[in-house]
Amino acid sequence: MVKNPLRSPVLRIVFLGMAFLLAGCSGTGGSPNTNHPIILQVVDAGGYTAQVKPMLDAYQKAHPDKVSKVVYPARIQAPQLPGKLKAEENAGNIQDTLIITGYDAVASTIQQGLVEQLTPAHNDKFPNLDANYLPAAKAYNDLAQGYGLVFTYTPSGPVFEYNPAKVSNPPTTIEELQAWIKAHPHQFLYARPSNSGPGRTMLMGLPYLLGDKDPKDPIHGWDKTWSFLKDAGSAIDAYPTRTGDTMKALSTGEASIIASTLGWDINPRYLQQVPAGDKTFVLKDTTFVADAAFMMMPKGLDQARQNVMLDVMAWMLRPDQQAYNYDSGYFYPGPAVKNVPISLAPASSQQVMQQYGRPEYDTLIKNIKIELPLKTDQLVAAFQKWDSDIGSGKYQTS
């Protein structure tokens, strides 16, 4: 009879120890000791895949030893991001490695402690970070408290887009816009601010247009803004939960004026989602509220994937990679760092800007005051108040 060596307690401990060491060296299961390339899974909570894909493809091509492939599961909306990250963390199964999203989701994920702090913990990975950013992008980056890094930037808006066949004399002041909305029920539209860049930008821009007491305090300083939105809401049947739905409404004639931004004007015209002849206006005394998109890293990644993600983020901030942010105008102009002229952009991007860009936008960017958005806690408070006081019962929660 052959004696089973695993019946011996001492040998069993030795065997288990050897198995553990072998598993640690094998690099399977996301082990921190792995030297194998990882699968880079991107969670896009804002619609930035087209901008980052060329950067990530270039990284994978240059570093096949670090990234075997890049995958992009279905895009989610910003309010869904915290739940997705929390479910992965609670299950101990972190699938997503890189998060790209707008400031709305940055606010909620920071508030719930779902992402790693990148700086100052990893300042060595991002030398001269503040000096390399455009001043406005650097100021925006500070709002994320080191938990996210800006990779693309736009002065944003608010801008209002309209169909010139239906609006021959567009409003020029906020008072004229309010009067137009009341005189043309169901013809003005914007999307739910918590998951719409133009909706969020308009929400934060109104206090400046209306002369509210404190544009940075949505609860105690926005009396005129909330009154304006309630008044406008009486002429709006339902609020879309996607900016794209407002563009569709404009193209089909269901709406005549919608909230927009610089990029949301250029890109949908290029994509033929709205007629190329649609126009925009900026109201008198407008203050632009800047927008940016961030890259973040979920909590719970093993050390190997953390190391690669930090390297990827540093790569995305290089000027040659930043030139991809010109894209097709979605986040006009796009680059977040200095010294990235459009001449560095792909020929396709240069052609889009030539055909669909508006020369007046560069003049507006130079002449209009640009403010940062609300801080994270105030932004969350503004979203919650809008959801309860303005949009309640008139937008989908799913």
C-alpha positions in Angstrom: 0.0 0.0 0.0 1.4 3.4 -1.0 1.2 5.9 1.7 -0.3 9.3 0.7 2.4 11.9 1.5 -0.3 14.6 2.0 -1.6 12.7 5.1 1.5 14.0 6.9 0.7 17.4 8.4 4.3 18.7 7.8 4.4 17.6 4.2 1.0 18.9 3.6 2.1 22.4 4.8 5.2 22.2 2.5 3.1 21.2 -0.5 0.6 24.0 0.1 3.4 26.5 0.5 5.0 25.4 -2.7 1.7 25.6 -4.5 1.1 29.1 -3.2 4.6 30.3 -4.3 4.1 28.8 -7.8 0.7 30.5 -8.1 2.3 33.8 -7.1 5.0 33.4 -9.8 2.6 32.3 -12.5 1.0 35.7 -12.9 -2.5 34.3 -13.2 -5.5 35.7 -11.5 -4.2 39.3 -11.4 -1.3 38.5 -9.0 0.7 41.5 -7.9 3.9 39.6 -8.9 2.9 39.0 -12.5 5.2 40.0 -15.3 2.7 39.2 -18.0 0.9 41.9 -20.0 -2.5 42.8 -18.7 -5.9 43.3 -20.4 -6.7 47.0 -20.1 -10.5 47.4 -19.6 -11.8 50.9 -20.0 -15.1 52.0 -18.4 -16.4 55.0 -20.2 -18.9 57.0 -18.2 -19.3 60.0 -20.5 -18.6 59.2 -24.1 -14.9 59.8 -24.4 -13.8 56.5 -26.0 -13.2 58.0 -29.4 -10.7 60.4 -27.9 -8.8 57.9 -25.8 -8.8 55.0 -28.2 -6.0 56.2 -30.4 -3.9 57.0 -27.4 -4.4 53.6 -25.8 -3.9 51.8 -29.1 -0.6 53.6 -29.5 0.4 52.6 -26.0 -0.5 48.9 -26.6 1.5 48.9 -29.8 4.5 50.5 -28.1 4.3 48.3 -25.0 2.9 44.9 -25.9 4.8 43.6 -22.9 2.6 45.6 -20.6 -0.8 45.5 -22.3 -2.0 42.6 -24.4 -5.2 44.2 -25.5 -7.6 47.0 -24.8 -11.3 46.3 -24.4 -14.2 48.7 -24.1 -17.3 47.3 -22.6 -20.6 49.1 -23.2 -20.6 52.7 -22.3 -22.5 53.6 -19.1 -23.9 56.9 -17.9 -22.2 58.9 -15.2 -24.8 58.2 -12.4 -24.2 54.4 -13.0 -20.5 54.5 -12.4 -20.5 54.5 -8.5 -22.8 51.4 -8.5 -20.6 49.6 -11.0 -17.4 50.2 -9.1 -19.0 49.4 -5.8 -20.3 46.1 -7.1 -16.9 45.1 -8.4 -15.2 46.1 -5.1 -17.7 44.3 -3.0 -17.3 41.1 -5.0 -13.5 41.4 -4.9 -13.4 41.1 -8.7 -12.1 44.4 -10.2 -12.5 44.1 -13.9 -12.2 47.7 -14.9 -8.7 49.1 -14.9 -9.1 52.6 -16.4 -12.0 55.0 -15.8 -12.7 57.9 -18.1 -15.5 60.2 -17.2 -16.6 63.8 -16.7 -16.5 65.8 -13.5 -20.0 64.7 -12.5 -18.9 61.1 -11.9 -15.6 62.3 -10.4 -17.6 64.1 -7.7 -19.7 61.0 -6.8 -16.9 58.5 -6.9 -14.7 60.6 -4.7 -17.5 61.2 -2.3 -18.1 57.4 -2.0 -14.3 56.5 -1.8 -14.3 54.3 -4.9 -11.1 55.5 -6.6 -7.4 55.6 -5.7 -5.7 58.9 -5.0 -3.1 59.4 -7.8 -1.3 62.4 -6.5 0.7 63.2 -4.4 1.1 59.4 -3.8 2.5 58.9 -7.3 4.0 62.3 -8.1 7.1 60.6 -9.5 5.0 59.2 -12.3 3.9 62.7 -13.4 6.8 65.1 -13.3 6.0 68.8 -13.8 2.3 67.9 -14.0 1.1 71.4 -12.9 3.5 73.3 -15.1 2.6 71.2 -18.2 -1.2 71.7 -17.9 -2.9 74.7 -19.5 -3.7 77.1 -16.7 -7.4 76.5 -16.8 -7.0 72.7 -17.1 -4.6 72.8 -14.1 -7.2 74.7 -12.0 -9.8 72.2 -13.1 -7.5 69.3 -12.2 -7.1 70.7 -8.6 -10.9 70.1 -8.1 -10.3 66.3 -8.2 -8.0 66.5 -5.2 -5.6 64.1 -6.8 -8.2 61.3 -7.3 -8.5 62.0 -11.0 -6.3 63.6 -13.7 -7.6 65.8 -16.5 -6.8 64.5 -19.9 -8.9 66.8 -22.0 -10.3 70.3 -21.5 -12.8 72.7 -23.0 -14.1 76.1 -22.1 -17.4 74.4 -22.8 -20.3 77.0 -22.6 -23.2 77.5 -22.0 -24.0 77.8 -25.7 -27.4 77.5 -27.2 -28.0 75.6 -30.5 -31.0 76.3 -32.7 -32.6 75.6 -36.0 -32.5 78.8 -38.1 -35.4 77.7 -40.2 -37.6 77.9 -37.0 -35.8 80.6 -35.1 -35.2 83.7 -37.2 -34.2 86.0 -34.4 -32.6 84.1 -31.6 -32.6 85.6 -28.1 -29.6 87.8 -27.1 -30.1 88.1 -23.4 -31.3 85.7 -20.6 -34.5 87.7 -20.3 -35.2 87.3 -24.0 -34.5 83.5 -23.7 -36.9 83.2 -20.8 -39.6 85.1 -22.8 -39.0 82.9 -25.9 -39.4 79.7 -23.9 -42.7 80.8 -22.5 -43.9 82.0 -25.9 -42.9 78.7 -27.5 -43.9 75.8 -25.2 -42.2 72.4 -25.8 -39.6 74.0 -28.1 -36.8 74.5 -25.6 -34.9 71.4 -24.3 -32.0 70.3 -22.2 -31.0 67.0 -20.7 -30.8 66.0 -17.0 -27.7 67.8 -15.7 -26.3 64.9 -13.7 -25.5 63.0 -16.9 -25.3 65.6 -19.6 -22.4 67.9 -20.2 -24.5 70.7 -21.8 -27.2 70.3 -19.1 -24.6 70.5 -16.4 -22.9 73.5 -18.1 -26.1 75.4 -18.5 -27.1 74.7 -14.9 -23.8 76.1 -13.6 -23.8 79.0 -16.1 -27.3 80.4 -15.3 -26.3 81.9 -11.9 -23.8 84.2 -13.7 -26.3 85.1 -16.4 -29.0 85.8 -13.9 -26.8 87.7 -11.4 -27.5 85.3 -8.5 -26.2 86.0 -5.0 -23.6 83.3 -5.0 -22.9 81.3 -8.2 -20.8 78.8 -6.2 -23.6 78.0 -3.7 -26.5 76.2 -5.4 -28.5 75.7 -2.1 -28.4 79.2 -0.7 -27.2 81.4 -3.5 -29.2 80.3 -6.6 -32.7 81.8 -6.0 -33.0 83.3 -9.5 -31.6 80.2 -11.1 -34.1 77.8 -9.5 -36.9 80.2 -10.3 -35.8 80.4 -14.0 -35.6 76.6 -14.2 -39.0 76.1 -12.7 -40.5 78.6 -15.0 -38.8 77.0 -18.0 -39.9 73.6 -16.8 -43.6 74.5 -17.2 -42.9 74.4 -21.0 -40.9 71.1 -21.0 -42.8 67.8 -21.0 -39.9 65.5 -20.2 -36.1 65.8 -19.7 -34.0 63.4 -21.7 -31.3 61.6 -19.8 -28.8 61.7 -22.8 -27.5 64.8 -24.5 -27.8 62.9 -27.8 -31.6 62.8 -27.4 -31.7 66.6 -27.3 -29.7 66.6 -30.6 -32.2 64.2 -32.1 -35.1 66.4 -31.0 -33.4 69.4 -32.6 -32.9 67.5 -35.9 -36.4 66.2 -36.1 -38.1 69.5 -35.2 -39.4 68.4 -31.8 -37.3 71.2 -30.3 -36.1 74.5 -31.8 -33.5 75.6 -29.2 -31.4 73.3 -27.0 -28.6 73.7 -24.4 -25.3 72.9 -26.0 -21.5 73.5 -25.7 -18.7 74.3 -28.1 -18.0 70.6 -28.7 -21.6 69.4 -28.7 -22.2 71.9 -31.5 -19.2 70.9 -33.7 -19.2 67.1 -33.3 -22.9 66.2 -34.0 -22.9 68.4 -37.2 -19.8 66.4 -38.3 -21.6 63.2 -37.5 -24.7 64.4 -39.3 -26.8 64.0 -36.2 -28.1 67.5 -36.7 -28.1 69.5 -39.9 -24.8 71.2 -40.7 -26.6 74.5 -41.1 -27.8 74.6 -37.5 -26.5 77.6 -35.6 -25.5 78.7 -32.1 -25.8 81.8 -30.0 -24.2 83.0 -26.8 -26.2 85.3 -24.5 -25.0 88.7 -23.4 -23.0 88.6 -20.2 -22.3 84.9 -20.5 -19.6 83.4 -18.3 -18.2 80.1 -19.6 -18.1 77.3 -17.1 -15.2 75.1 -18.2 -15.5 71.3 -18.6 -12.9 68.5 -18.5 -12.7 64.8 -18.6 -10.7 62.8 -16.2 -8.9 59.5 -16.0 -9.1 57.6 -12.7 -8.1 54.3 -11.3 -10.6 52.1 -9.3 -9.7 50.9 -5.8 -8.8 47.3 -5.4 -6.4 46.8 -8.4 -3.4 44.6 -7.7 0.0 46.2 -7.8 0.8 45.0 -11.3 -2.2 46.6 -12.9 -1.8 49.7 -10.8 1.8 50.1 -12.2 0.6 49.8 -15.8 -2.3 52.2 -15.3 0.0 54.9 -13.9 2.3 54.4 -16.9 -0.7 54.6 -19.3 -1.9 57.9 -17.6 1.5 59.5 -18.0 1.5 58.4 -21.7 -1.9 60.0 -22.3 -0.5 63.4 -21.1 2.3 63.5 -23.6 1.8 66.3 -26.2 1.9 63.8 -29.1 -0.9 61.8 -27.5 -2.8 65.0 -26.4 -3.1 65.9 -30.1 -5.7 63.1 -30.5 -8.0 65.2 -28.3 -8.8 67.4 -31.2 -10.7 64.3 -32.4 -13.8 65.4 -34.3 -14.6 68.5 -32.2 -16.3 66.7 -29.4 -14.4 68.5 -26.6 -13.3 71.6 -28.5 -10.5 72.5 -28.5 -9.5 69.4 -26.5 -5.8 69.3 -25.4 -5.3 69.8 -21.7 -1.5 70.4 -21.8 0.6 73.2 -23.3 2.2 73.2 -26.8 -0.3 71.1 -28.7 -1.2 73.0 -31.9 -3.8 71.5 -34.2 -0.9 70.9 -36.7 0.0 68.0 -34.5 -3.5 66.5 -34.8 -4.3 63.8 -37.4 -5.2 65.1 -40.8 -8.8 63.9 -40.3 -9.2 66.2 -37.2 -7.7 69.1 -39.0 -10.3 68.6 -41.8 -13.2 68.4 -39.3 -12.1 71.7 -37.7 -11.8 73.4 -41.1 -15.3 72.3 -42.2 -17.3 72.3 -39.1 -15.5 74.6 -36.6 -16.7 78.1 -36.0 -14.0 80.8 -36.2 -15.9 82.9 -33.7 -15.4 80.3 -31.0 -11.7 81.1 -30.7 -12.6 84.8 -30.2 -15.2 83.9 -27.6 -12.7 81.8 -25.7 -10.3 84.7 -25.6 -12.9 87.4 -24.6 -15.4 85.6 -22.3 -14.6 85.1 -18.6 -14.1 81.4 -17.8 -15.0 80.0 -14.4 -14.4 76.6 -12.9 -17.4 74.4 -12.1 -18.7 73.8 -8.6 -16.7 71.8 -6.1 -17.7 68.2 -5.8 -20.0 68.5 -2.8 -21.7 71.5 -4.2 -22.2 69.9 -7.6 -23.7 66.8 -6.0 -26.0 69.1 -4.0 -27.0 70.9 -7.2 -27.8 67.7 -9.0 -29.9 66.4 -6.1 -31.9 69.7 -5.9 -32.5 69.7 -9.6 -33.6 66.0 -9.5 -36.1 66.7 -6.7 -37.3 70.2 -7.4 -37.1 70.5 -11.2 -36.9 67.1 -12.9 -38.9 65.0 -10.5 -41.3 62.7 -12.4 -40.1 64.1 -15.8 -37.0 62.1 -16.4 -36.1 58.4 -16.4 -34.1 57.1 -13.4 -32.8 54.0 -15.1 
